[in-house]
Amino acid sequence: MRGQLSAEMLILLAVLIAVVVIVASQLIKTADKASGKVDTASEAVFNKTDSAIGAGSKKDIGETCISDEECRTGSCDIISSRCS
């Protein structure tokens, strides 16, 4: 009788472990999908803020500059240090 109870307990333990493994693998898959969606959404937000900051910080013609990237026109006169 003791051996039979032990075998039943081992079978039950194996079933429980299998259920835990299945649930854990499903949770990992769900977490990976959610992570990908969060990455995509955060990338979109960062791109929007970068473009908003970049567009607002460009200088107009006649303002002082150091490089072409600072000017809205994309052209900085090196001699006068002004956007042209």
Secondary structure in CASP SS format (residue, H / E / C, confidence):
PFRMAT SS
TARGET T0000
AUTHOR 0000-0000-0000
METHOD secondary structure of the structure
MODEL  1
M C 1.00
R H 1.00
G H 1.00
Q H 1.00
L H 1.00
S H 1.00
A H 1.00
E H 1.00
M H 1.00
L H 1.00
I H 1.00
L H 1.00
L H 1.00
A H 1.00
V H 1.00
L H 1.00
I H 1.00
A H 1.00
V H 1.00
V H 1.00
V H 1.00
I H 1.00
V H 1.00
A H 1.00
S H 1.00
Q H 1.00
L H 1.00
I H 1.00
K H 1.00
T H 1.00
A H 1.00
D H 1.00
K H 1.00
A H 1.00
S H 1.00
G H 1.00
K H 1.00
V H 1.00
D H 1.00
T H 1.00
A H 1.00
S H 1.00
E H 1.00
A H 1.00
V H 1.00
F H 1.00
N H 1.00
K H 1.00
T H 1.00
D H 1.00
S H 1.00
A H 1.00
I H 1.00
G H 1.00
A H 1.00
G H 1.00
S C 1.00
K C 1.00
K E 1.00
D C 1.00
I C 1.00
G C 1.00
E C 1.00
T E 1.00
C C 1.00
I C 1.00
S C 1.00
D H 1.00
E H 1.00
E H 1.00
C E 1.00
R C 1.00
T C 1.00
G C 1.00
S C 1.00
C E 1.00
D E 1.00
I C 1.00
I C 1.00
S C 1.00
S C 1.00
R E 1.00
C E 1.00
S C 1.00
END
